[in-house]
Amino acid sequence: MHKIGDNMDYQDYPNTVLSILSTGVMVLDSRLYVISSNPACEQILGISTSKMHNRFFPDLFSYSGIDFKKCLPAVTEKDVFSSTNTVLVTTHRKIFVDITITCLEQDTAAASGSTVADNKPAPMLLMEFKKVSRERVMEHERQQESQQDAARELVRSLAHEIKNPLGGLRGAAQLIQKDCGRDSSLFEYCKIIIEQADRLKNLVDRLLGPQKAIPAKYDNIHSIIEKVRKLLELEITSGISIERDYDPSLPEIKMDSEKMEQAFLNIIGNAVAILKENKVNPGLITIQTRADYCISIRGKLCHTAIKITITDNGPGIPPEIADTIFYPMVSRRTGGTGLGLPIAQNIIAQHHGKIECQSFSGQTQFIIYLPLVSDEINRRK
């Protein structure tokens, strides 16, 4: 139990209480600059108080899930704004927090000397941070994966329903084409039907995705990424470059090399296409590999995993599709089919891994985790 000394000045009580709270507390001025914060806030965010003081709050993070355009009007009208499972990304880590924002009373703001042009006290914001437990983060991931699985299953069911009559349609067109002869105008019409039926079949096959069992074959993840890199560099313009930051100590893992190559081709190729489409110059794609530990994958704790991070400096994913980027037929690219990322996710899931995405203006990261089992770790020793 924390104790407050009997001889302490009464005016020091508020600071003492704030210092012993487990809830992170931060005060911002009307321009969103940090005025003060308590030790719990420093611990939760992983940023020292001295580095936060007098800083513009959004600049503290590479990405902030707080939409101040939505919360500020509510807060300044004496309402309380709250957000659960909010993502904050620092240079070192990603944090999940529950946030509550309230507007401090004007007399409190006046006491701090914060004023506006008409001499009325400027509003100040009180932000409270509560770190989300690992269990809640895992539950949130399970819910997202469940929604994605449901979406994929729906698309697969529709694809099967389309594929069955498609074969009959193509067969009927072939019979008509055979009976009418090459000189008939119907022959060309039937040819068009057959071509379009084949195109739809290929699309449906891509929607259904790979379903064969993964062969138990050891391979090096870097050799697969290098194949994809060399292939893409043949079509990359001079304004785009791919940088590599590999950990050579990573062991080989069991995988279907061809499928994994396809997954990386979809992800990195998509980044190249985005940089080209938006004429980003210089365009930069960075591929980093590392070992990571105690990772939650589909609701289970993985003790050791290979972490592959693919980063591009493109415009970022539009907010309206950020939560559905792995759903089939959703694309951030003009003319994109929206199948590349779902297929990549399906392949990675077949390897008992997971893929995450973090995106904001100027940067998009796809993070892939592939678990290492005990025999693979022993191979490295």
C-alpha distance (Angstrom), angle and dihedral (degrees) to the residues before:
residue distance angle dihedral
M1 . . .
H2 3.80 . .
K3 3.80 115.6 .
I4 3.79 129.9 -156.3
G5 3.79 114.7 -143.2
D6 3.79 118.5 -111.9
N7 3.80 91.9 -131.5
M8 3.81 94.9 52.5
D9 3.80 116.9 120.6
Y10 3.80 111.6 -107.9
Q11 3.81 89.8 -127.1
D12 3.82 89.4 63.1
Y13 3.81 92.8 58.1
P14 3.85 96.3 88.5
N15 3.82 92.1 52.9
T16 3.81 90.9 45.3
V17 3.80 92.0 51.1
L18 3.80 91.6 48.3
S19 3.79 91.0 49.9
I20 3.82 93.4 57.5
L21 3.82 97.4 43.5
S22 3.79 117.1 111.5
T23 3.82 88.2 -150.5
G24 3.80 114.9 87.3
V25 3.80 111.9 -120.8
M26 3.81 126.2 -167.5
V27 3.80 131.5 173.3
L28 3.83 120.0 -149.9
D29 3.79 128.4 -171.3
S30 3.80 123.3 -130.5
R31 3.82 90.7 -84.2
L32 3.83 91.6 54.3
Y33 3.81 94.0 -108.0
V34 3.81 116.5 145.2
I35 3.81 113.8 -108.0
S36 3.79 100.1 172.9
S37 3.80 143.7 -16.7
N38 3.79 137.0 -173.0
P39 3.85 128.3 -122.1
A40 3.83 92.6 -101.0
C41 3.80 89.4 58.3
E42 3.79 89.6 51.9
Q43 3.81 90.8 50.9
I44 3.82 96.1 45.9
L45 3.80 96.0 46.9
G46 3.80 95.0 37.2
I47 3.82 91.2 -131.9
S48 3.78 123.3 118.7
T49 3.80 119.2 -116.6
S50 3.80 91.5 -120.4
K51 3.82 91.1 56.2
M52 3.81 92.2 48.5
H53 3.80 97.1 47.7
N54 3.84 114.0 105.3
R55 3.82 91.0 -2.5
F56 3.80 124.2 133.5
F57 3.82 101.7 -107.0
P58 3.86 98.5 -131.7
D59 3.83 88.9 51.8
L60 3.80 90.1 64.0
F61 3.81 90.0 73.0
S62 3.79 138.7 50.4
Y63 3.78 85.3 -141.7
S64 3.79 132.6 8.0
G65 3.80 124.1 -167.1
I66 3.83 90.7 -156.0
D67 3.80 113.2 108.6
F68 3.81 102.6 -154.7
K69 3.81 91.4 -177.2
K70 3.80 88.1 66.7
C71 3.77 100.6 36.0
L72 3.82 101.7 43.8
P73 3.84 97.1 64.6
A74 3.79 90.5 50.6
V75 3.79 93.4 45.9
T76 3.80 96.3 47.8
E77 3.80 88.9 52.9
K78 3.80 88.4 62.5
D79 3.78 92.6 -100.7
V80 3.79 124.6 129.1
F81 3.79 121.0 -117.2
S82 3.80 119.4 -155.5
S83 3.79 133.9 177.5
T84 3.80 127.9 -174.6
N85 3.81 128.0 -151.6
T86 3.80 90.1 10.9
V87 3.81 114.7 176.7
L88 3.80 120.1 -132.1
V89 3.80 117.4 179.8
T90 3.81 119.9 -160.6
T91 3.78 126.9 -179.8
H92 3.80 88.9 -92.8
R93 3.80 107.3 36.9
K94 3.79 151.4 -10.1
I95 3.81 116.9 -102.7
F96 3.80 130.1 -162.6
V97 3.80 112.9 -152.5
D98 3.79 141.2 164.8
I99 3.80 109.1 -127.9
T100 3.80 131.1 -160.8
I101 3.82 120.0 -174.5
T102 3.80 123.9 -168.9
C103 3.78 133.7 172.1
L104 3.80 115.1 -114.9
E105 3.79 117.3 -128.4
Q106 3.77 114.6 -93.2
D107 3.79 94.1 -117.2
T108 3.80 88.6 56.7
A109 3.78 89.9 50.8
A110 3.77 90.9 48.0
A111 3.79 90.8 53.2
S112 3.78 89.3 60.1
G113 3.81 91.6 52.2
S114 3.83 95.3 -113.6
T115 3.81 109.4 145.9
V116 3.78 140.9 160.7
A117 3.79 131.4 -136.1
D118 3.81 96.3 -83.2
N119 3.81 91.3 52.2
K120 3.78 92.5 -107.5
P121 3.80 115.0 133.3
A122 3.81 111.7 -94.1
P123 3.82 117.2 -124.2
M124 3.79 118.5 -102.2
L125 3.77 128.0 -159.1
L126 3.77 127.1 -132.4
M127 3.81 111.7 -156.5
E128 3.79 123.0 -166.5
F129 3.81 121.7 -164.1
K130 3.79 126.4 -163.1
K131 3.77 117.2 -178.1
V132 3.79 114.0 -125.4
S133 3.80 112.3 -124.2
R134 3.80 121.6 -116.0
E135 3.81 88.6 -112.6
R136 3.80 91.7 57.6
V137 3.81 91.6 46.4
M138 3.81 89.9 51.8
E139 3.80 90.9 47.2
H140 3.82 90.0 49.9
E141 3.82 89.8 51.4
R142 3.80 90.8 48.3
Q143 3.81 90.6 52.6
Q144 3.81 91.7 49.6
E145 3.80 91.8 47.9
S146 3.80 90.5 47.2
Q147 3.80 90.9 53.0
Q148 3.80 91.3 47.5
D149 3.82 91.3 47.9
A150 3.82 90.1 50.3
A151 3.81 91.3 49.9
R152 3.81 91.7 48.8
E153 3.82 91.5 47.6
L154 3.81 90.5 51.1
V155 3.80 91.3 50.9
R156 3.81 91.0 46.7
S157 3.81 91.1 51.9
L158 3.80 91.2 49.7
A159 3.81 90.4 46.5
H160 3.82 90.9 54.3
E161 3.80 90.5 48.5
I162 3.80 89.8 51.9
K163 3.80 95.1 44.5
N164 3.81 96.6 55.5
P165 3.86 99.0 59.2
L166 3.81 90.3 35.7
G167 3.80 91.2 69.9
G168 3.80 90.9 51.9
L169 3.81 91.5 47.9
R170 3.80 91.7 52.0
G171 3.81 92.6 45.6
A172 3.82 92.2 51.3
A173 3.81 90.8 50.1
Q174 3.82 90.1 51.7
L175 3.81 91.5 51.7
I176 3.81 92.7 49.6
Q177 3.80 89.6 46.7
K178 3.81 90.5 52.0
D179 3.82 93.6 49.6
C180 3.81 98.7 44.2
G181 3.80 98.8 51.8
R182 3.80 130.3 -135.2
D183 3.82 95.7 -77.6
S184 3.78 94.0 60.2
S185 3.80 121.0 96.1
L186 3.80 86.9 -133.0
F187 3.81 88.8 66.8
E188 3.81 91.4 65.5
Y189 3.80 91.9 44.3
C190 3.81 90.3 51.8
K191 3.79 89.4 48.2
I192 3.79 89.7 56.3
I193 3.81 90.9 48.7
I194 3.82 91.5 51.1
E195 3.81 92.8 47.4
Q196 3.79 92.8 49.6
A197 3.81 91.4 44.7
D198 3.83 88.8 54.0
R199 3.81 90.2 48.6
L200 3.81 90.8 51.8
K201 3.80 90.8 46.9
N202 3.81 90.7 54.2
L203 3.80 89.8 48.8
V204 3.81 91.6 49.8
D205 3.82 91.1 48.1
R206 3.81 89.0 54.2
L207 3.81 90.4 48.8
L208 3.80 90.4 52.0
G209 3.79 89.7 50.4
P210 3.81 129.1 -166.0
Q211 3.79 114.0 -33.6
K212 3.79 105.3 168.0
A213 3.79 119.9 114.7
I214 3.79 115.5 -94.5
P215 3.83 113.1 -109.1
A216 3.81 115.6 -124.7
K217 3.80 98.3 -114.5
Y218 3.79 127.8 142.8
D219 3.80 117.1 -133.8
N220 3.79 139.3 160.1
I221 3.79 114.7 -105.1
H222 3.82 91.4 -146.9
S223 3.81 93.7 57.7
I224 3.81 89.4 54.8
I225 3.81 93.5 48.2
E226 3.81 89.8 47.7
K227 3.82 91.3 54.4
V228 3.81 89.5 53.3
R229 3.81 92.7 45.1
K230 3.82 93.6 51.6
L231 3.79 91.0 46.9
L232 3.81 93.4 50.9
E233 3.80 94.6 43.9
L234 3.81 88.3 64.4
E235 3.82 88.7 68.6
I236 3.82 100.1 30.8
T237 3.80 116.9 113.1
S238 3.79 122.1 -128.8
G239 3.81 91.8 -100.2
I240 3.83 94.2 64.0
S241 3.80 126.9 69.3
I242 3.80 135.4 179.6
E243 3.80 118.1 -142.8
R244 3.82 123.9 -165.3
D245 3.78 130.6 -150.1
Y246 3.80 106.1 177.1
D247 3.77 130.7 176.7
P248 3.84 102.5 -138.4
S249 3.82 92.5 -164.7
L250 3.82 93.2 70.1
P251 3.81 111.6 115.3
E252 3.78 128.2 -128.6
I253 3.81 115.3 -92.1
K254 3.80 134.7 -157.7
M255 3.78 111.2 -96.8
D256 3.77 147.7 132.7
S257 3.79 97.8 -99.1
E258 3.82 95.6 -160.8
K259 3.79 93.4 51.3
M260 3.78 92.7 45.3
E261 3.79 89.6 49.6
Q262 3.80 88.2 53.9
A263 3.81 91.2 50.6
F264 3.81 93.0 52.7
L265 3.80 91.1 43.2
N266 3.81 89.6 55.5
I267 3.82 94.2 48.1
I268 3.82 100.3 40.8
G269 3.81 92.8 36.0
N270 3.79 89.3 53.5
A271 3.82 90.0 53.0
V272 3.82 90.7 50.8
A273 3.82 91.1 50.1
I274 3.83 91.9 49.4
L275 3.82 92.3 51.2
K276 3.81 90.5 48.1
E277 3.80 94.4 46.9
N278 3.81 93.3 49.5
K279 3.83 92.5 41.3
V280 3.81 92.7 -127.3
N281 3.80 107.4 -177.6
P282 2.91 118.3 -147.1
G283 3.78 91.6 24.9
L284 3.78 114.5 -169.7
I285 3.81 131.4 -168.1
T286 3.80 117.4 -175.0
I287 3.81 123.5 -164.8
Q288 3.79 116.3 -165.0
T289 3.82 129.4 178.8
R290 3.78 125.6 -165.0
A291 3.79 141.6 152.0
D292 3.81 114.6 -105.0
Y293 3.77 132.4 -171.6
C294 3.83 140.5 -144.4
I295 3.80 95.7 13.1
S296 3.80 123.5 170.3
I297 3.82 109.5 -129.9
R298 3.81 117.3 -179.5
G299 3.80 91.6 -24.6
K300 3.82 95.2 -48.0
L301 3.79 128.3 103.8
C302 3.80 114.1 -116.7
H303 3.80 111.9 -162.1
T304 3.82 97.2 -158.8
A305 3.80 130.0 16.9
I306 3.78 141.7 164.4
K307 3.80 109.6 -114.2
I308 3.81 118.2 -154.9
T309 3.81 115.6 -172.6
I310 3.83 119.0 -167.2
T311 3.81 112.6 -170.8
D312 3.81 130.3 -178.6
N313 3.80 130.5 -178.1
G314 3.79 94.9 -136.0
P315 3.81 126.6 129.8
G316 3.80 94.3 -80.5
I317 3.79 131.3 -119.5
P318 3.82 115.9 -56.2
P319 3.84 109.7 -106.9
E320 3.81 92.2 -125.5
I321 3.83 92.2 65.5
A322 3.82 99.6 29.3
D323 3.82 93.3 103.2
T324 3.81 94.2 45.5
I325 3.80 101.4 42.1
F326 3.83 91.6 118.5
Y327 3.80 93.7 48.7
P328 3.83 116.2 105.9
M329 3.82 116.4 -99.3
V330 3.84 92.8 19.7
S331 3.81 113.2 119.5
R332 3.80 136.5 168.2
R333 3.79 90.1 -160.1
T334 3.81 126.6 84.6
G335 3.79 107.3 -110.4
G336 3.82 92.7 7.9
T337 3.80 118.5 145.9
G338 3.80 94.9 -140.9
L339 3.82 91.2 -131.5
G340 3.81 103.0 100.7
L341 3.80 98.2 78.0
P342 3.84 96.7 40.6
I343 3.81 89.6 51.0
A344 3.82 90.7 47.9
Q345 3.80 90.6 48.8
N346 3.80 90.9 49.3
I347 3.81 91.7 51.6
I348 3.81 92.5 48.2
A349 3.82 90.7 47.5
Q350 3.82 88.7 53.0
H351 3.81 86.5 57.7
H352 3.84 88.6 53.1
G353 3.80 90.7 -109.6
K354 3.78 135.5 115.3
I355 3.80 139.2 -137.1
E356 3.81 126.4 -145.3
C357 3.78 132.1 -172.5
Q358 3.80 130.1 -148.4
S359 3.79 116.7 -178.3
F360 3.77 139.9 169.8
S361 3.78 135.6 147.9
G362 3.78 109.3 -51.9
Q363 3.81 97.9 11.7
T364 3.79 140.4 56.7
Q365 3.80 123.4 -178.7
F366 3.78 128.6 -167.8
I367 3.81 110.8 -166.5
I368 3.81 118.6 -164.1
Y369 3.81 123.5 -166.9
L370 3.82 119.9 -164.0
P371 3.82 114.6 -177.5
L372 3.79 122.8 -124.3
V373 3.79 114.4 -143.1
S374 3.79 123.8 -150.8
D375 3.81 97.2 -97.2
E376 3.82 90.8 52.6
I377 3.79 90.4 51.6
N378 3.80 89.9 50.1
R379 3.81 90.0 52.2
R380 3.80 88.6 59.4
K381 3.82 93.6 53.3
